[in-house]
Amino acid sequence: METWFVIVVSLCISYLLKSIFSLVFRDGTTTRKLTATATLPPGPINLPIIGNIFWLRKSFSELEPILRNLHAKYGPIVTLHIGPRPAIFIRSRFLAHQALVQNGAVFADRPPALATSKIISSNQHNISSAFYGSTWRLLRRNLTSEILSPLRVKSYSRARKWVLEILVSSLQSKSKSKSQTEPEPEAVLVKDHLQYAMFCLLTLMCFGDKLDEKQIKEIEAAQRRMLLAFGRFNLLNFWPRLTKILFRKRWQQFLHLREEQERILVPLINARKTKLQSKVDQSDNKASEEEGEEFVVSYVDTLLELQLPDEKRKLDECEIVSLCSEFLNAGTDTTSTALEWILANIVKHPRIQERLLAEIKGVVGGDGDEVQVEEVKEEDLHKMAYLKAVILEGLRRHPPGHFVLPHAVTEDVVLDGHLVPKDGSVNFMVAEIGWDPNVWEDPMAFKPERFLRDGRGGDADADCFDITGSREIKMMPFGVGRRICPGSGLAILHLEYFVANLVWKFEWTADNGDELDLSEKQEFTMVMKNPLKARISPRLNKSP
């Protein structure tokens, strides 16, 4: 223990002296440049070593109230020293628009990945963390044109219907129909059902096949173990050469989680590769169609032949694993989290559920509490303005991520009179921007009507709201600008489709009339601290 203590103290002193010397003897050209232009945004005093360790140990949910206080003290843009570089946090929607839209190319980069993130992203060879350049453009263009194009999204409609049937069946198994002879329905813990359903859908889109329940749950467990444990590995990013010695066991635990991901995903990737390589003849295709099977172009299919432009090579196995993992995480936890928050507010506010049901009936038909049409079809969703308003209000009031992924600038730039340095990171407070009282009246209330033109209904159409923020930022649950989430359109389709059908097929009420607790906690996304538990009564089904 004494040797360990001496090593740590010696290294800390060395690092402190290095920081002092770099401040005192900084290159004159750099000093003149900074003086002539601007300085970093204000923030708390930076204490080398101690400050870095303190901030690295904080999750974003723990940073949020601290940042709120710092913004109240210093203004809309503040600096923290997290890890080896300054981290700038922006709360103002105007500054966000100025940075991400008006100066989108400059603010479209990503900071160098920290040690653990570098492993997860295969040295930043995925869409979310890749540097702004040719590799990022290739990966993003592949996703948007091959998987998220309107025609391709439409081709997955059967998959969405299949997943809806799985979700409805699992919820029905936990509930009972209302009648005079049967007791009240059992309360259902909704979260697990939503997460599993989204994994069914995204694994099919990713790997092209309907995997069995055991495989899906194995993938889900591996992904969630990494997501939920990732925060506890933040300390490893502070001086990795040192932490690999001092925290060897924790590094081993982290690497084991990554190896587990590869062990589960690599066979699925190889199976798809084999299936594509062995071309199926026409007779086999016909046989497959007769058996009710359908060939679906998967995300993996599009990755196998990609050529990295700068490196003149195909993606390696680990990079494909990183991209598949990113695809699964981006489409499952975020959507299931948003679904749970929206359903919680539907339970909390029965009038919203009644109005949604009335709108659906007006579009697809139905008398009283009896369901005549089995499914709300995707082509009917665009006719439901109030449904869209409910989804938008859910994303505004409860964005799954309270921060975007960190941005970086391609060159030193001045924003609001402050220096944003190339070696720093820039983040935007998504939740705070969506709760701005100067934009939204009573911002913490759940009011879908605020997205309808007349505030009540009438001829209102929520389609007029610009969620991309290209004209003006009022909320940014998917980010904005060049790094906006490429799957935002698909996410909204999934939310509309599943919310509409879950309200159409079930009546949702609170457990024993209890008041719902809408407090939050940070996991991979910002989830309900106490997951939604609701009584779900199937609406009566009458044959046409």
N, C-alpha and C positions, 0 to 999 in steps of 0.2 A: 504493500500500500504506500510506503514511504517513497519508493522509487517512482511509482505511478504519479504521486503528488508532485515530486520534484520535476518530472518530465512535463507535466501540465503547466506548472508555474513558469518553468523556463520558456516553454513555447509561447505562453501568454505574454510574458515580458518581451520576448523577441518580436512578437506581432505588434505589440503596443509601440515599441521603439521604432519599428519599421513605419508604422502609421504616422508617428510624430515627425520622423525625418522626411517622409514624403510630403507632409504639409509644409514643413519649414523650407525644404530645398526643392519645391516643385519647379518644374521647367518654366522658365520665364515667359516663353511664348504662350503657354497654356494659361498662365496667370493673367497676362495682358488680355488674352482673348476673353476670358471669363469676366474680367473687370469691365471690358469694353461693351459687353453685351448684357449679361444678366447673371444672377446667382440662382442656386437651387431654391425651390419653394420652401417656405418656412416649415418648421417641425421641431420636435423635442431634441434636446442636445444628444448628439451621437457619442456614445461611449464605446470605443473599439473593444472587441471581444465580448464584454458584458452586454452591450446593447444588441449586438448581433445574435448572441445566444438567446437573449430575452425574447426578441421578436420571432426568431425561428421556432421557438417552442409554442407560439400562439397559433391557433387555427384562425381561419378567416372569421368565424362566428365570434371568437374572442376579440379579434381586432376591430370588429364593426363598431361596438360602443366606444372604444378608445378613439377610433377615427372620427366618430360623430362629435366627440368632445374637442378633438384637435381642430376639426373644421369650424366649430363654433368659436374657437379661440383665434385661429390663424386665417380662416377664409376658405374658399372653395377648392384650393389646391395645396396639398401638404406633402411633406417628405418624411419617410421613415428609412432607416438603414437596416434592411433585412438581408442577411447574408453578406456577400462581398460587394454589393452594389446598391446605390440608392433606389428606393421604391417610391414612386410618386402616385398619390391617390387623388382622384378628381371626383367631386360631388356635383358639379354644375352641369346641367344639361346643355347650356350654351357652349361651355368649354369642350364638352364631349363632342358636340356637333362640329365645332371649329377644328378639333383634332382629327376625328375619325371620318368626317365627311368632306369638309373643305380642304383638309390637308391629309387626305386618306392615304396617299402613297407613302408619305413620310412616316406616318404612325402605324404602318401595316406590318412592321417587323415583329419578331419575337426575341426576347432576351436569350442568351445562352442557357441551356438547360442545367439545372442543378444535378448533382451526381446521381440521385435516385431517379429523377425524371429522365435523365439521359439513358438509363437502362430500360425504363418502361417504354420510351419512345424510339428505341433503337437509334440512338444518337440523332434525335429530332427528325426521323424519317416517318413522320405522320402529319396529318393535315393541321391539327391544332397547334403543334409546336414547331413546325418547320420554319426556317428562316424565309423571309419574303424574297422569292426568287423563282427560278425555273422549276426546281423540285416541288415546291409548294403549288405552283400553278398546275403542274402535271397532275399531282395527286388530287387537288380540288376539282379540276376540270373533269377528271375521270369519274369522280363521285357524282358531280352534278349532271353530267351529260349521259353517263351510262346507268346510273341507279336512280337519280332524283329527277330525271326528265319527266314531263307530264305523261308520256306514253308508257314509260317504265313503271311509274307509280301506279298508273291504272292497271298494269298487268299484275300487280300484287293485290288486286281487290279480292280475289278468291282466298288469298292468304289471310287478309283481314277478316273475312267472313268466317273462316275456319277458326281463327283465334277468338272471335266474338263467341262462337259456339262453345269453345273451351271455357271461356270466362263465365258465360251465362250458366253453363252446366255446373261449374264449381261453386258458384254463388247459390244456385238452386239447391244443391246438395246440403248447403248449410242453413237453408231457410225453409219455411213452410207457408203454404198459401193460407190467406185469411179465410176463415169460415166460422160459422156458429159452433161447430163441433170441435174444431182444432184450436189449440192454444196459440198465443201470440208467437210470431216467428222468432227464432233464435237470433241473438245479436251476432253479427259477423265481423271479424277482424279483416278489414278489406285489403290492407296493404299487400299481403303475401299473394293474394289472388291477382291483383293488378300487376305486380312485378313479374310473376310467372307468365301471365298472358303476354306481356310486352317482350319477354325473352323468347317465347314461342315465335312471335312475329319476326323479331330481329334476327334470330338464328336462321330462320328460313330465308330471309332476305340476304343474309351474310353467306350462308353455305349452300343454299339452293335446294335443300331437302327438308322434309318434315321429320325432324329427329324425334326419337321416342322420349318419354317423360324423364327417364333416368339420365339420358345424355344432356337434355336441356337443364335439368337441375344440377348436374355436375358442372356444366359451363357457368351457370348462374352462381353457384357456390364459389367457384374459383375467382370469378370476376369480383364478387362482393367481398371476398376475403381481402383481396388487394385494395379495393376502394376504401373499405372501412379501416384498414390497418395503415393506410398510406401516411396519415398524419403523424403517427408515432415514429415514423422514420425521418421526419424533418431534420432532427438533430444531426443525422448522418451527413447532411449537406454542408455543415460547417467544417471546413478544412478536412475534406474526405480522407486525405492521407493520414491524418491523425485519428479520425473516428474509426478507420478500418483497424487500427491497433487497439484503441480504447473500448470500442463498442463492437468487437468482432462478432459476438453472438447475435447482436441485433442485425448486423450486415448479413449474416448467414440466414437469419429468418426472412429478411427482405428478398434475398436471392432465391430462397426456397419458394416463395410465393410466385416469383417470376417463372421459375422452372416448372411449377405446377401449371401455370397458364399455358406454357409451351407444350407440356405433356398432353394436355387436353385438346388444344386447338390444332396442333400440327397434324395429327391423324385425320382430322376433318378436312384440312387443307389438302393433304395428300390424296384423300379419297376423292375429292372434287377434281383434282388434277388428273387422276386416273380415269375418272368418268368422262372428262373432256377429251382426253387423249384417245380413248377407245370410241371412235365415232359410231353412233348408233345408226343402223340402216333403216330404210323406210318401213320395213315390215315390223321391226322392233318398235318404231315410233307409233305405228298404228296399234300394236299390241298394248303399248303403254297407255294410249288414249282410251282404249277399250277398258283398261283396268282402272280408269279414272285418274291416272297420273298426268302431270303436266310439267314440261320442262320449264323451269324458271331461271332466268339469268341471274346469277348471284353476284354479290360484291367480290367474292374470292375469284370468280371467273375473270372479272375485269382487271384484277391485280396481277394475274399470273404472267401476262404478256407485256406488262408495262416496261418501258426502257427509261431508266433515269438519265436525263439529258446531259448532266454534267459529268456523271461517273461512267457513262457509256456501258451500263450493265442493267440486268433485270434485278428486281427486288429479291433479297434473300429471304430465307424462311423466317428469321426472327423479325424482319421488317414487316412481312405479311401478318405475322402474329400481332405485332403492335397496331397495325392498321385495322385488323379485325376486332381487336380489343377496344380500340377507340370507337369503332362503328357500333359495337354492342353497348358500350357505356353511354354514348351520346344519345342513343335511341331508346334505351330502356329505363334507366333510373330517372332521367329528366322527365320523360313522358308519364311514367307511373307516379312520380311525385306530384306533378301538376294535376293529374287525374284525381289523386287522393284529396288534394287541397280543394279542387272544384267540387267534388262530391261532398266534402265536409261542409262547404258553404251552402250547398243545396239542401243538406240535412238541417243545417242551422237556420236557414231561411225558407220555410215551406212555401212561401208565396212565389219564390223563384222557381221551385219545382213545378208548382201549379201552372205558372205561365209558360214554362218550357214545354210541359205536357200539352197544354192547349195549342201552342204553336205547332208541335209535331202532329197533333191530330188534324189541324187545319191543312197540313201539307200531305200527309199520308192517309188520313181518314181514321175513323174509329168513333164508337159511341160510348158515352159514359166512361166507366173504368175498364172497359173491355178492349183488349188488343185484337184487332182484326188482321193487321199486317204483321208478319213475323219479324221483319227487319226494316229499320230505317236505312234506305239505300243511299250510297254515296252521292248519287246524282241529285238527291233531294236536299242535301245539306246547304247548298248555296241559296235556297229559298228561305232559310231560317235565320233571320237577322238577330233575333234575341239569343239564339244558341251561340252565334258568333260573339255577341256582346258578353255572354257569360264566360266564354273561353278567354277573351281578351281581359276581362276584369280579373279572372283567376291568375293570369300571367302577370298582370300589373301588381295586384295585391300580394301574391305569393309567388314571385319568380323562383324557379328551382335553384338558380344560382344567384347569390346576392352580389357577386363580382363577376366580371368577365375574366377570361384568361389574360395574364399580363401581356401588354403590348410593349414594343420597343421602337425607338425611332431609328431611321436609317442614317441620320446625321444629327448633330446638335441643333436644337431648334428652340425658339422662344415662344412660350405660351402664357398669355396673361401677364407678360412682363417677367416671367421666370424662366430659368434655363431648364430644359428637359434634355439631359445628356444622353449621348449615344450608348454609354455603358450602364444606363439605368433601366428600370422597368416602369411601365405606366399602367395603372389600373383605374377602372371606372366603377363607381358604386351604383350598381344596377338597381337595387331595392330603393335606395335613397332617392334616386332620380325619378323612379315611378311613384314615389310617395310625396313628391314636391307639392306643398299646399298652395303654391302660386299657380299651379296648373290644375290640380285636382281638388275640388271642394270635398271636405271631410275625407282626406285621402286614406285613412285607415279603415274606413267602412267598405263593405262589399256591395257595390251598387252597379250592376251591369247596365242599368239605364243610362249611365254617363257616356256610353259608347253609341247611343242612339241619337240621331240628329236632334230630335225634339225633346230628348230626355225622358220620354214616356213610351213611345212605340210608334203609333201613327204610320207614316210612310218611311220610317227610319231604316237605315241600312248601315250596319257596322262595317261593311266592306270599304267605306270611305276612309277608315282610319289607316294611317301609314305606319305600320309596325316596323318598317325598315329604317325609319328615321331619316330618310334622304332629304325630306323637305324641312323637318323640324323634329327634334327629339322630345317626346313626352314620356316615353317609356322605352326600355331597350332590353327585354328579356332574352333576346337572341344576339345581343350585341348589335352594332351597326357598322357600316362602312365595308371595306374590303375583306375584313375578317368576320363579317356577320356569319352566324351559323348557317351552313349551306342547307341544313335539313329543316329550316324553320317552317317552310310550307308543308312538308310531310308531317311535322309535329302537330301543326294546327289541324290538319286533316285527321290525324289519329285522335286528337282530343275531341274534335267535333263528332266524329263517327262513334266513338265509344261512349261519350257522355250522352248523346242523343239516344243510343240504343239502351243504355243502362237505365235511363229515366223512362223510356218507352216500355221496357219489360218489367221494371220493378218500381214499387213505391218505397222511398227511402225515408226512414224516421230515426230519431235519436234513440239511443238505448235507454229505456225506462224514463224517457222524457228528460234525461240529464242534459245540462248545459254543456255544449261541446267546448273543449279546451283547444284553442287555436295557437297555443304557444309553440315555439320552434326549437329545433336543435340541428346542429350541423352534422351531416354524414358526408357522403359524396355530394349530395344536394342538400338544400335546406328543407328538412322534413318535419312532420308533425311530432312534437315531443311525446305526445300520447297518441299513437296511431288511431285512425278512425275506426270506431266500433259502432255499427249501425244495424238497425232491424230492417231487413229487406223482404218485402212481400211481393211475390210475383203477381203481376196484374192478370186478371182473368183472361184466358185465351178462348176466343170464340171463332169457329170456322166461318169463313165468308159464306 
